[in-house]
Amino acid sequence: MHDRHYGEDHDGNRCIRVRHHVPPCSRYVGAFKSRATIELRSAITANAIRAGVTATRAAQKIPGYESLEQGAERRNPSGRLTTPDDVARALVVLSHPDTAWITGNVIGVDGGEDVVM
């Protein structure tokens, strides 16, 4: 699992974390929501991105990755995998000042892959 922290914006009020392949019931989600609650007290928004299956060098090292990839492509309503650009676009949107009221969420960036699982 990769957890990356993408820094704060120029006002210091954004915290965005990206984690790949996190089940919604995982301990990570609980820990994240606790952290988001703490951040709210400091007027810092905190959201996590749960990316769909993404063909990265790290993901391709997972044993059985080919099967994971094929299943994701078959299930995804768009018939494709999530790309790093898909995740980057979500990060750009969440960094915008107009999203200040979006906080404490785990946001799926997967083209609907999770909905049909």
C-alpha distances in whole Angstrom, upper triangle without the diagonal:
4,7,10,13,16,19,22,25,28,29,26,26,22,19,16,12,10,7,6,7,8,11,14,15,12,13,11,13,16,15,15,18,20,19,20,23,24,23,26,29,28,29,25,23,20,18,14,13,11,11,13,12,12,14,12,13,9,9,12,11,10,13,15,13,17,18,15,16,19,19,17,20,23,22,21,25,24,24,21,18,16,17,15,19,19,16,18,21,19,19,22,24,22,23,27,29,30,27,28,28,25,23,21,19,16,17,16,16,17,20,21,18,18,21,22,20
4,6,10,13,16,19,22,25,26,23,23,20,16,14,10,8,6,6,9,10,14,16,17,14,15,12,14,17,15,14,18,19,18,19,22,23,22,24,27,26,26,23,21,18,16,12,12,11,11,13,13,12,13,11,12,9,9,13,13,12,16,18,15,19,20,17,17,21,21,19,21,24,23,22,25,25,24,21,18,15,15,13,17,17,14,15,19,17,16,19,21,20,20,24,27,28,25,25,26,23,21,20,18,15,16,16,15,16,20,21,19,19,22,24,22
4,7,10,13,16,19,22,23,20,19,16,13,10,7,6,5,8,10,10,14,15,17,14,14,10,12,15,13,11,15,16,14,16,19,19,18,21,23,23,23,19,18,14,13,10,10,10,11,14,15,14,16,14,15,12,13,17,16,16,19,21,19,22,23,20,20,24,23,21,23,26,25,23,26,26,26,23,19,17,17,14,17,17,13,15,18,16,14,18,19,17,18,22,24,25,22,22,23,20,18,17,16,13,14,15,15,17,20,22,20,19,23,25,23
4,6,9,13,15,19,20,17,17,14,11,8,6,5,7,10,13,13,17,18,20,17,17,13,15,17,15,13,16,18,15,16,19,19,17,20,23,21,21,17,16,13,12,10,10,11,12,15,16,15,17,14,15,13,14,18,18,18,22,23,21,24,25,22,22,25,25,22,25,28,26,24,27,26,27,23,20,17,16,13,15,16,12,12,16,14,12,15,17,15,15,19,21,23,20,21,22,19,18,17,16,14,15,16,15,17,21,22,22,21,24,26,25
4,6,9,12,15,16,13,13,10,7,6,5,7,9,13,16,15,19,19,21,19,18,14,15,17,15,12,15,16,13,13,17,16,14,17,20,18,18,14,13,11,11,9,11,13,14,18,19,18,20,18,19,17,18,22,22,22,26,27,24,27,29,25,25,29,28,25,27,30,29,27,29,28,29,26,22,19,18,15,17,17,13,13,16,14,11,14,16,13,13,17,18,21,18,18,20,17,15,15,15,14,15,17,16,19,22,24,24,23,26,28,27
4,7,9,12,14,12,12,9,7,6,6,8,11,14,18,18,21,21,23,21,21,17,17,20,18,15,17,18,15,15,18,18,15,17,20,18,17,14,13,11,11,10,11,14,14,18,20,18,20,18,20,18,20,23,24,24,28,29,26,28,30,26,26,29,29,26,27,31,29,27,29,27,29,25,22,19,17,14,15,15,12,11,13,12,9,11,13,11,10,14,16,18,16,16,19,16,15,16,16,15,15,17,16,19,22,24,24,23,26,29,28
4,7,9,11,8,10,7,7,7,9,12,15,18,21,21,24,24,26,24,23,19,20,21,19,16,18,19,15,15,18,17,14,16,18,16,15,12,12,11,12,13,14,17,18,22,23,22,24,22,23,22,23,26,27,27,31,33,30,32,34,30,30,33,33,30,31,34,33,30,32,31,32,29,26,22,21,17,18,18,15,13,15,15,11,12,14,12,10,13,15,18,16,16,18,17,16,16,17,17,18,20,19,22,25,27,27,27,29,32,32
4,7,7,5,6,5,6,8,11,14,17,20,24,23,26,25,27,25,24,21,20,22,19,16,18,19,15,14,17,16,12,14,16,13,12,9,10,10,12,13,15,19,20,24,26,24,27,25,26,25,26,30,30,30,34,35,33,35,36,33,32,35,35,32,33,36,34,32,33,32,34,31,28,24,23,20,20,20,17,15,16,15,11,12,14,11,8,11,12,15,14,13,16,15,14,15,17,17,18,20,20,24,26,28,29,28,30,33,33
4,5,5,6,6,8,10,13,16,19,22,26,25,28,27,29,28,27,24,23,24,23,19,20,21,18,16,19,18,14,16,18,15,13,10,11,12,13,15,17,20,21,25,27,25,28,26,28,27,28,31,32,33,37,38,34,37,38,34,33,37,36,33,34,37,35,32,33,32,34,31,29,25,23,20,19,20,17,15,15,15,11,11,12,10,7,9,9,13,12,12,15,15,15,17,18,19,19,21,21,24,26,28,29,29,31,34,34
4,5,8,9,12,14,17,20,23,26,29,29,32,31,33,32,31,27,26,28,26,23,23,24,21,19,21,20,16,17,19,15,14,12,13,15,17,19,20,24,25,29,31,29,31,29,31,30,32,35,36,36,40,41,38,40,42,38,37,40,40,36,37,41,39,36,37,35,37,34,32,28,27,23,22,23,21,18,18,18,15,13,15,14,10,11,10,14,15,13,17,18,18,20,21,23,22,25,24,28,30,32,33,33,34,38,38
4,6,8,11,14,17,20,24,27,30,29,32,30,32,31,30,27,26,27,25,22,22,22,19,17,19,18,14,15,16,12,11,10,11,14,16,19,21,25,26,30,32,31,33,31,33,32,33,37,38,38,42,43,40,42,43,39,39,42,41,38,39,42,40,37,37,36,39,36,34,30,29,26,25,25,22,20,20,19,16,15,16,14,11,11,9,13,13,12,15,16,16,18,20,22,22,25,25,29,31,32,34,33,34,38,38
4,6,8,12,15,18,21,25,28,27,29,28,30,28,27,24,23,24,21,19,19,19,16,15,17,15,11,13,14,10,9,7,10,11,14,17,19,23,24,28,30,29,31,30,31,30,31,34,35,35,39,40,37,40,41,37,37,40,39,36,38,40,38,36,37,36,38,35,32,29,28,24,24,24,21,19,20,19,15,15,16,14,11,12,11,15,14,12,15,16,15,17,19,20,21,24,24,28,30,31,32,31,33,36,36
4,7,10,13,17,20,23,26,25,27,25,27,26,25,22,21,21,19,16,16,17,14,12,14,13,9,10,11,8,7,4,6,9,11,14,17,21,22,26,29,28,31,29,31,30,31,34,35,35,38,39,36,39,40,36,35,39,38,34,36,39,36,34,34,34,36,34,31,27,27,24,23,23,20,19,19,17,14,14,14,11,9,11,9,12,11,9,12,12,11,13,15,17,18,21,22,26,28,29,30,29,30,34,34
4,6,10,13,16,20,23,21,24,22,24,23,22,19,18,19,18,14,15,16,13,11,13,13,9,10,13,11,9,6,5,6,8,11,13,17,19,22,25,24,27,26,28,26,27,30,31,31,35,36,33,35,36,32,32,35,34,30,32,35,33,30,31,30,32,30,27,24,23,20,20,19,16,15,16,13,10,11,12,8,7,9,9,12,10,8,11,10,9,11,13,14,15,18,18,22,24,25,27,25,27,30,31
4,7,10,13,17,19,18,21,20,21,20,19,16,15,16,14,11,12,13,10,9,12,12,9,11,13,12,11,7,6,5,7,8,11,14,16,20,23,22,25,23,25,23,24,28,28,28,31,32,30,32,33,29,29,32,32,28,30,33,31,28,30,29,31,28,26,22,21,19,19,18,15,14,16,13,10,12,13,9,9,12,13,15,12,11,13,11,9,10,11,12,13,16,17,20,23,24,25,23,25,29,28
4,7,10,13,16,15,18,17,19,18,18,14,13,16,14,11,12,14,12,10,14,14,12,13,16,15,14,10,8,6,5,6,7,11,13,16,19,18,21,20,22,20,21,24,25,25,28,29,26,29,29,26,25,29,28,25,26,29,27,25,26,26,27,25,22,18,18,15,16,15,11,11,13,10,7,10,11,8,8,12,13,15,12,12,14,11,10,10,10,10,10,13,13,17,19,21,21,20,22,25,25
4,7,10,13,12,15,15,17,15,15,11,11,14,12,9,12,14,11,11,15,15,13,15,18,17,17,13,11,8,7,5,6,9,11,14,16,16,19,17,19,17,18,21,22,21,25,26,23,26,27,23,23,26,25,22,24,27,25,23,25,25,26,23,20,17,17,14,16,15,11,12,14,11,9,13,14,11,12,15,17,19,15,16,17,14,12,11,11,9,10,12,12,15,19,20,20,18,21,24,23
4,7,10,10,13,14,16,15,15,11,12,15,14,11,14,16,14,14,18,19,17,19,22,21,20,17,14,11,9,6,5,6,7,11,13,12,15,14,16,14,14,18,19,18,22,22,20,22,23,19,19,23,22,19,21,24,22,20,22,22,23,20,16,13,13,11,13,12,8,10,12,10,9,13,14,12,13,17,19,20,17,18,19,16,14,13,12,9,10,10,10,13,16,17,17,16,19,21,20
4,7,7,10,12,14,12,13,9,10,14,13,11,14,16,15,15,19,20,19,21,24,23,23,19,17,14,11,7,6,6,7,10,11,11,14,13,15,12,12,16,16,15,18,19,17,20,20,17,17,20,20,17,19,22,20,19,22,21,22,19,16,13,14,12,15,14,10,13,15,13,12,16,17,15,17,20,23,24,20,21,22,18,16,15,13,10,10,10,11,12,16,17,16,14,18,20,18
4,6,9,12,14,12,14,11,12,16,16,14,17,19,18,19,22,23,22,24,27,27,26,23,20,17,14,10,8,6,5,7,7,8,11,10,13,10,9,13,14,12,15,16,13,16,16,13,13,17,16,13,16,19,17,16,19,19,19,16,13,11,12,11,14,13,10,13,16,14,14,18,19,17,19,22,25,26,22,24,24,20,19,18,15,12,12,10,10,10,14,15,13,12,16,18,16
4,6,9,12,10,13,11,12,15,16,15,17,20,20,20,23,25,24,26,29,29,28,25,22,19,16,12,10,7,7,7,7,9,12,12,15,12,10,13,14,12,14,14,12,15,14,11,12,15,13,11,15,17,15,14,18,18,18,16,13,11,14,14,17,15,13,16,18,16,17,21,21,20,22,25,28,28,24,26,26,22,20,18,16,12,12,10,11,10,14,14,11,10,14,15,13
4,6,8,7,9,8,8,12,12,12,14,16,17,17,20,22,21,23,26,27,26,23,20,17,14,10,10,6,8,9,10,13,16,16,18,15,13,16,17,14,17,17,15,18,17,14,15,18,16,14,18,19,17,17,20,21,21,19,16,14,16,16,19,17,15,18,20,17,17,21,21,19,22,25,27,27,23,24,24,20,18,16,13,10,11,10,12,12,16,15,13,11,14,16,13
4,6,5,9,9,8,11,13,13,14,17,18,18,21,23,23,24,27,28,28,25,22,19,16,13,12,9,11,11,12,15,18,19,21,18,16,19,19,16,18,18,17,19,18,14,16,19,16,14,18,19,16,16,19,21,21,20,17,16,19,19,22,19,17,21,22,19,20,24,23,21,24,27,29,29,25,26,25,21,19,17,14,11,12,11,13,13,16,15,13,10,12,14,11
4,6,9,9,7,9,12,11,12,15,16,16,18,21,21,22,25,26,25,23,20,17,14,12,11,9,12,12,15,17,21,21,24,21,19,22,23,20,22,21,20,23,21,18,19,21,18,17,20,21,18,17,20,21,22,21,19,18,20,21,23,20,18,21,22,19,20,23,22,20,23,25,27,26,23,23,22,18,17,14,11,8,10,10,13,13,16,14,13,10,12,14,12
4,7,8,7,8,11,12,12,14,16,17,18,21,22,22,25,27,27,24,22,18,16,14,15,12,15,16,18,20,24,24,26,23,21,24,24,21,23,23,22,25,23,19,22,24,21,19,23,23,20,21,23,25,25,25,22,21,24,24,26,24,21,24,25,22,23,26,25,23,26,28,30,29,25,26,24,21,19,15,13,11,14,14,17,17,20,18,17,13,15,17,14
4,5,6,7,9,10,11,13,15,16,18,19,20,22,24,26,26,23,21,18,16,13,14,12,15,16,17,19,22,22,24,21,19,22,22,19,21,21,21,24,22,19,21,24,21,20,23,24,22,22,24,26,26,25,22,21,23,23,25,23,21,24,25,22,22,26,25,23,25,28,29,29,26,26,25,21,19,15,14,12,14,14,17,18,21,19,18,15,17,19,16
4,5,5,6,9,10,11,12,14,16,17,18,20,22,24,24,22,20,17,16,13,15,14,17,18,20,22,25,24,25,22,21,24,24,21,23,24,23,26,25,22,24,27,25,23,27,28,25,25,28,29,30,28,25,24,25,25,27,25,22,25,26,23,23,27,26,23,25,28,29,30,26,26,25,22,19,15,15,13,16,17,20,21,24,23,21,18,20,23,20
4,5,5,6,9,10,10,12,14,15,16,18,21,22,22,19,18,14,13,10,12,11,14,16,18,19,22,21,23,20,19,22,22,20,22,23,22,25,25,21,23,26,24,22,25,27,24,24,27,28,28,26,23,21,23,21,24,22,19,21,23,20,19,23,23,20,22,25,26,27,23,23,22,19,16,13,12,10,14,14,17,18,22,21,20,17,20,22,20
4,5,5,6,9,10,10,12,14,15,16,19,20,20,18,16,12,11,9,11,10,14,16,18,20,23,23,25,22,20,24,24,22,24,25,23,26,26,22,23,26,24,22,25,26,23,23,25,26,27,26,23,20,22,21,23,21,18,21,22,18,18,22,21,18,20,23,24,24,21,20,19,16,13,10,9,7,11,12,15,17,20,19,18,15,18,20,19
4,5,5,6,9,10,11,13,14,16,18,19,20,18,16,13,13,11,14,14,17,19,22,23,27,26,28,25,24,27,27,25,27,28,27,30,29,25,27,30,27,25,29,30,27,26,28,30,31,29,27,24,26,25,27,25,22,24,25,22,21,25,24,21,23,25,26,26,22,21,20,18,14,11,11,10,14,16,19,21,24,22,22,19,20,23,21
4,6,5,6,9,10,11,12,14,16,18,19,16,15,12,12,11,14,14,18,20,22,24,27,26,27,24,23,27,27,25,27,28,27,30,30,26,28,31,29,27,30,32,29,28,30,31,32,30,27,25,26,25,27,25,22,23,25,22,21,24,24,20,22,25,25,26,22,21,20,18,15,11,12,12,15,17,20,22,25,24,24,21,23,26,24
4,5,5,6,9,10,10,12,15,16,16,14,12,9,8,8,11,12,15,18,21,22,25,24,26,23,22,26,26,24,27,28,26,29,29,25,27,30,28,25,28,30,27,26,28,29,30,28,25,22,24,22,24,22,18,20,21,18,17,20,20,16,18,21,21,22,19,18,17,15,11,8,9,9,12,14,17,19,23,22,22,19,21,24,23
4,5,5,6,9,10,10,13,15,15,13,11,9,9,9,12,14,17,20,23,24,27,27,29,26,25,29,29,27,30,31,29,32,31,28,29,31,29,27,30,31,28,27,29,30,31,30,27,24,26,24,26,23,20,22,23,19,18,21,20,17,19,21,21,21,18,16,15,13,10,6,8,9,12,15,18,20,23,22,23,20,21,24,23
4,5,5,7,9,10,12,14,15,13,13,10,12,12,16,17,20,23,26,27,30,29,31,28,28,31,31,29,32,33,31,35,34,30,32,35,32,30,33,35,32,31,32,33,35,33,30,27,29,27,28,27,23,25,26,22,21,24,23,19,21,23,23,23,20,18,17,16,12,9,11,12,16,19,22,24,27,26,26,23,25,28,27
4,5,5,6,9,10,11,13,11,10,8,10,11,15,16,20,23,25,26,29,28,29,26,26,30,30,29,32,33,31,34,34,30,31,34,33,30,33,35,32,31,33,33,35,33,30,27,27,25,27,25,22,22,24,20,19,21,21,17,18,21,21,22,18,17,16,15,11,9,11,12,16,19,21,24,27,26,26,24,26,29,28
4,5,5,6,9,10,10,8,7,5,7,9,13,15,19,22,25,25,29,28,30,27,27,31,31,30,33,34,32,34,34,30,31,34,32,29,32,34,31,29,31,31,33,31,29,25,26,24,25,23,20,21,22,18,17,19,18,15,16,18,17,18,15,13,13,11,7,5,8,10,13,17,19,22,25,25,25,23,24,28,27
4,5,5,7,9,10,9,9,9,11,13,17,19,22,25,28,29,32,31,33,31,31,34,35,33,36,37,35,38,37,34,34,37,35,32,35,37,34,32,33,34,36,35,32,29,30,28,29,27,24,25,25,22,20,22,21,18,19,20,19,20,17,14,13,13,9,7,11,13,16,20,22,25,28,27,28,25,26,30,29
4,5,6,7,9,9,10,10,13,15,18,21,24,27,30,30,33,32,34,31,31,35,35,34,37,38,36,39,39,35,36,39,37,35,37,39,36,35,36,37,39,37,34,31,31,29,30,28,25,25,26,23,21,23,23,19,19,21,20,21,19,16,15,15,12,10,14,16,19,22,24,28,30,30,31,28,29,33,32
4,5,5,7,5,7,7,10,13,17,19,22,26,29,29,32,30,32,30,30,34,34,33,36,37,35,38,38,35,35,38,37,34,36,38,35,34,35,35,37,35,32,29,29,27,27,26,23,23,23,20,18,20,19,16,16,18,16,18,15,13,13,13,10,9,13,15,17,21,23,26,28,29,29,27,29,32,32
4,5,5,5,6,8,11,14,18,20,24,27,30,30,34,33,35,32,32,36,37,35,39,39,37,40,40,36,37,39,38,35,37,39,36,34,35,35,37,36,33,30,30,28,28,27,24,24,24,21,19,20,19,16,16,17,15,16,14,11,11,11,8,9,12,15,17,21,23,26,29,29,30,27,28,32,32
4,6,7,10,11,15,18,21,24,27,30,33,34,37,36,38,35,35,39,39,38,41,42,40,43,43,39,40,43,41,38,40,42,40,38,39,39,41,39,37,33,34,32,32,30,27,27,27,24,22,24,23,19,19,20,18,19,17,14,14,15,12,12,16,19,21,25,27,30,32,32,33,31,32,36,35
4,5,9,11,15,18,21,24,27,30,33,33,36,35,36,34,35,39,39,38,41,42,40,43,43,40,40,43,41,38,41,43,40,38,39,39,41,39,36,33,33,30,30,29,26,26,26,23,21,22,21,18,17,18,16,18,16,13,14,15,12,13,17,20,21,25,27,30,32,33,34,32,33,37,36
4,6,10,13,17,20,23,26,29,32,32,35,34,36,34,34,38,39,38,41,42,40,42,42,39,39,42,40,37,39,41,38,36,37,37,39,37,35,31,31,29,28,27,24,24,24,21,19,19,18,15,14,15,13,14,13,9,10,12,10,12,15,18,20,23,25,28,30,31,32,30,31,35,35
4,6,10,13,16,20,22,26,29,28,31,30,32,30,31,34,35,34,38,39,36,39,39,35,35,38,37,34,36,38,36,33,34,34,36,34,31,28,28,25,25,24,21,20,21,18,16,16,16,12,12,13,12,14,12,9,10,11,9,10,13,16,17,21,22,25,27,28,29,28,29,33,32
4,7,10,13,17,19,23,26,26,29,28,30,28,28,32,33,32,36,36,34,36,36,32,32,35,34,31,32,35,32,30,30,30,33,31,28,25,25,23,22,21,18,18,18,15,13,14,13,9,10,11,10,12,9,6,8,7,5,7,10,12,13,17,18,22,24,24,26,24,25,29,29
4,7,10,13,16,20,23,23,26,25,27,25,25,29,30,29,32,33,30,33,33,29,29,32,31,28,30,32,29,27,28,28,30,28,26,22,23,20,21,19,16,16,17,14,12,14,13,10,10,13,13,14,11,9,10,8,5,5,7,9,11,14,16,19,22,22,23,21,23,26,26
4,7,10,13,16,19,19,23,22,25,23,22,26,27,26,29,30,27,30,30,26,26,29,27,24,26,28,26,23,25,25,27,25,22,19,19,18,18,16,13,14,14,11,10,13,12,8,10,13,14,14,11,11,11,8,5,5,5,6,7,11,12,16,18,19,19,18,19,23,23
4,6,9,13,16,16,20,19,22,19,19,23,24,22,25,26,23,26,26,22,22,25,24,21,23,25,23,21,23,23,24,22,19,16,17,15,16,14,11,13,14,11,10,13,13,10,12,15,17,17,14,14,14,11,9,8,6,5,6,9,10,13,16,17,17,15,17,21,20
4,6,9,12,13,16,16,19,17,16,20,21,20,23,24,21,23,23,19,19,22,21,17,20,22,20,17,19,19,21,18,16,12,13,12,13,11,8,10,11,8,8,12,12,10,12,15,18,18,14,16,16,12,12,11,8,6,5,6,7,10,13,14,14,13,15,18,18
4,7,10,11,14,15,18,16,14,18,19,18,20,20,18,20,20,16,16,19,17,14,17,19,17,15,17,17,18,16,13,11,13,12,14,12,9,12,13,11,11,15,15,13,16,19,21,21,18,19,19,15,14,13,10,6,6,5,6,8,11,12,11,10,13,15,14
4,7,7,11,12,15,14,12,15,17,16,19,19,15,17,18,14,13,16,15,12,14,17,15,13,15,15,15,13,10,7,9,9,11,9,7,10,12,10,11,15,15,14,17,19,22,22,19,21,21,18,17,16,13,10,8,6,5,6,9,11,10,10,13,15,14
4,6,10,12,15,14,11,14,16,15,17,16,13,15,14,11,10,13,12,8,10,13,11,9,12,12,12,10,7,5,8,10,12,10,9,13,14,12,14,17,17,17,20,22,25,25,22,24,24,20,20,19,16,12,11,7,6,4,8,9,7,8,11,12,11
4,7,9,12,11,8,10,13,12,14,13,10,11,11,8,7,10,10,7,9,12,11,10,13,13,12,9,6,6,8,10,13,11,11,14,16,15,17,20,20,20,23,25,28,28,25,28,28,24,24,23,19,16,14,11,10,7,10,11,9,10,13,14,12
4,6,9,10,7,9,12,12,15,14,10,12,13,10,8,11,12,9,10,14,14,12,15,14,13,10,6,5,6,7,10,10,9,12,14,14,15,18,19,20,22,24,28,28,25,27,28,24,24,23,21,17,15,13,10,9,11,14,11,13,17,17,16
4,7,8,6,7,10,11,14,13,9,10,12,10,8,11,13,11,11,15,16,14,17,16,14,10,7,8,7,8,11,12,12,14,17,17,18,21,22,23,24,27,30,31,28,31,32,28,28,27,24,21,19,16,14,12,14,17,14,17,20,20,19
4,5,5,6,9,10,14,14,11,12,15,13,11,14,16,14,15,18,19,18,21,19,18,14,11,10,9,8,12,13,12,14,17,17,18,20,22,22,23,26,30,31,28,30,31,28,27,27,24,21,20,18,15,14,17,19,17,19,22,23,21
4,6,5,7,9,13,14,11,12,16,14,13,16,18,17,18,21,22,21,24,22,21,17,14,14,12,11,15,17,16,17,20,21,21,23,25,25,26,29,33,34,31,33,34,31,30,29,27,24,23,21,19,18,21,23,21,22,26,26,24
4,5,5,7,11,13,10,13,15,13,13,17,18,17,18,21,22,21,24,23,22,18,15,14,13,12,16,17,16,17,20,21,20,23,25,25,25,29,32,33,30,32,33,30,28,27,25,22,21,20,18,18,21,23,20,21,24,25,23
4,5,6,9,10,7,10,12,10,10,13,14,13,15,18,18,18,21,20,19,16,12,12,12,12,16,16,15,17,20,20,20,23,25,24,26,29,32,33,30,32,32,29,28,26,24,20,20,18,16,15,18,20,17,18,21,21,19
4,5,8,9,6,8,11,10,9,12,14,14,15,18,19,19,22,21,19,16,13,14,13,14,17,18,18,20,22,23,23,26,28,28,29,32,35,36,33,35,36,32,31,30,28,24,23,21,19,17,20,22,19,20,23,23,21
4,6,9,7,10,12,12,12,15,17,16,18,21,22,22,25,24,22,19,16,17,17,17,20,21,20,22,25,25,25,28,30,29,31,34,37,38,35,37,37,34,33,31,29,25,25,23,21,20,23,24,21,22,26,25,23
4,6,5,9,10,9,11,14,15,15,17,19,19,20,24,23,21,19,16,17,17,17,21,21,20,22,25,25,25,28,30,29,31,34,37,37,34,36,36,33,31,29,27,23,23,21,20,19,22,23,19,20,23,23,20
4,6,8,9,9,12,14,14,15,18,19,20,21,25,25,22,20,18,19,20,21,24,24,23,26,29,28,28,32,33,32,34,37,40,41,38,39,39,36,34,32,30,26,26,24,23,21,24,24,21,21,25,24,21
4,6,6,7,9,10,11,13,15,16,17,19,22,22,20,18,16,18,19,21,24,24,23,26,28,28,29,32,33,32,35,37,41,41,38,39,39,36,35,33,30,26,26,23,22,20,22,22,19,19,23,21,18
4,5,5,6,9,10,10,12,14,15,16,20,20,17,15,13,14,16,17,20,20,20,22,25,24,25,28,29,29,31,34,37,38,35,36,37,33,32,30,27,24,23,20,19,17,19,20,16,17,21,20,17
4,5,5,6,9,10,11,12,14,15,19,18,15,14,12,15,16,18,21,21,21,24,26,26,27,30,31,31,33,36,39,39,36,38,39,35,34,33,30,26,25,22,20,18,19,20,17,18,21,20,18
4,5,5,6,9,10,11,12,14,18,18,15,14,13,15,17,20,23,22,22,25,27,26,28,31,31,32,34,36,40,39,36,39,38,35,34,32,29,25,25,21,20,17,19,19,15,17,19,17,15
4,6,5,6,9,10,11,12,16,16,14,12,10,13,15,17,20,19,19,22,24,23,25,28,28,28,30,33,36,36,33,35,35,31,30,29,25,22,21,17,17,14,16,16,12,13,16,15,12
4,5,5,6,9,10,10,14,14,11,9,7,10,12,15,17,16,17,20,22,21,23,26,26,27,29,32,35,35,32,34,34,30,30,29,26,22,21,17,16,13,14,15,12,14,17,15,14
4,5,5,6,9,10,13,13,10,9,9,12,15,18,20,19,20,23,24,24,26,28,29,29,32,34,37,37,34,37,37,33,33,32,28,25,23,19,18,15,15,16,12,15,17,15,13
4,5,5,6,8,12,13,10,10,10,13,16,19,21,19,20,23,24,23,26,28,28,29,32,34,37,36,33,35,35,31,31,30,26,23,21,17,17,13,14,14,10,12,14,12,10
4,5,5,6,10,10,8,8,7,9,12,15,17,15,16,20,20,20,22,25,25,25,28,30,33,32,29,32,31,28,28,27,23,20,18,14,13,10,10,10,7,9,12,10,9
4,6,5,8,8,5,5,6,9,12,16,17,15,17,20,20,20,23,25,25,26,29,30,34,33,30,33,33,29,30,29,25,22,20,16,14,11,11,11,9,12,14,12,12
4,6,8,9,6,8,9,13,16,19,20,18,20,23,23,23,26,28,28,29,32,33,36,35,33,35,35,31,32,31,27,24,22,18,17,13,12,12,9,12,13,10,11
4,6,9,7,9,10,12,16,19,20,18,19,22,22,21,24,27,26,26,30,31,34,33,30,33,32,28,29,28,24,21,19,15,15,11,10,9,6,9,9,7,7
4,5,5,6,7,9,13,16,17,14,16,19,19,18,21,23,22,23,26,28,31,30,27,30,29,26,26,26,22,19,17,13,12,8,7,6,4,8,9,7,9
4,5,8,10,12,15,18,18,15,17,20,19,19,22,24,22,24,27,28,31,29,27,30,29,26,27,27,23,20,18,14,13,10,7,6,7,10,9,8,11
4,6,8,10,12,16,15,13,16,18,17,17,21,22,21,23,26,26,30,28,26,30,29,26,27,27,24,21,18,15,13,10,7,8,8,12,12,11,14
4,7,10,12,16,16,14,17,20,19,20,23,24,24,25,28,29,33,31,29,32,32,29,30,29,26,23,20,16,14,11,9,10,9,13,14,12,14
4,7,9,13,13,12,14,17,17,17,20,22,22,23,26,27,31,30,28,31,31,27,28,28,25,22,19,15,13,9,8,11,9,13,15,14,15
4,6,10,11,10,11,14,15,15,18,20,20,21,24,26,29,29,26,29,29,26,26,26,22,19,17,13,11,8,8,11,9,12,14,14,14
4,7,8,6,8,11,12,12,14,16,17,18,20,22,25,25,23,25,26,22,23,23,19,16,14,11,7,6,7,10,9,12,14,15,15
4,5,5,7,9,10,11,13,15,16,17,19,21,25,25,23,25,26,23,24,24,21,18,15,13,9,9,10,13,13,15,18,19,19
4,5,5,6,9,10,11,12,14,15,17,19,23,23,21,24,25,22,22,22,20,17,15,13,10,11,13,16,15,17,20,21,21
4,5,5,6,9,10,10,12,14,15,17,21,21,20,22,24,21,22,23,20,18,16,14,11,12,12,16,16,18,21,22,23
4,6,5,7,9,10,11,13,15,16,20,20,18,21,22,19,20,21,18,16,12,11,7,8,9,12,13,15,17,19,20
4,5,5,6,9,10,11,12,15,18,19,16,19,20,17,17,18,15,13,10,9,6,9,11,14,14,15,17,19,20
4,5,5,6,9,10,11,13,17,17,16,18,20,17,18,19,17,15,13,13,10,12,14,17,18,19,21,23,24
4,5,5,6,9,10,11,15,15,14,17,18,16,17,19,17,16,13,13,10,12,13,16,17,19,20,22,23
4,5,5,6,9,10,14,14,11,14,16,13,14,15,13,12,9,10,7,11,12,14,16,16,18,21,21
4,5,5,6,9,12,13,11,13,15,13,13,15,13,13,10,12,10,13,15,18,19,19,21,24,24
4,6,5,7,10,12,10,13,15,13,15,17,16,16,13,15,13,16,17,20,21,22,23,26,27
4,5,5,9,9,8,11,13,11,13,15,14,14,12,13,12,15,16,18,20,20,21,24,26
4,5,8,9,6,8,10,8,9,12,11,12,10,13,12,16,17,19,20,20,21,25,25
4,6,9,7,9,12,10,11,14,14,15,14,16,15,19,20,22,24,24,25,28,29
4,5,6,8,11,11,13,16,16,17,15,18,17,20,21,23,25,25,26,29,30
4,5,6,9,10,12,16,16,19,17,20,20,23,24,26,28,28,28,32,33
4,6,8,9,12,16,16,18,17,19,19,23,23,24,27,26,27,30,31
4,5,5,8,12,12,14,13,16,16,20,20,21,24,23,24,27,28
4,6,7,11,12,15,15,18,19,22,23,24,27,25,26,29,30
4,6,10,11,14,14,17,19,22,23,23,26,24,24,28,29
4,7,7,10,10,14,15,19,20,20,22,20,21,24,25
4,6,9,10,14,16,19,21,21,22,20,21,25,25
4,7,9,13,16,19,21,20,21,19,20,24,23
4,6,9,12,15,17,17,18,15,16,20,20
4,7,10,12,15,14,15,12,14,17,17
4,6,9,11,11,13,11,12,16,16
4,6,8,8,9,8,9,13,13
4,6,8,9,9,11,14,14
4,5,5,7,9,11,11
4,6,8,9,10,12
4,6,5,7,9
4,6,6,7
4,6,5
4,6
4
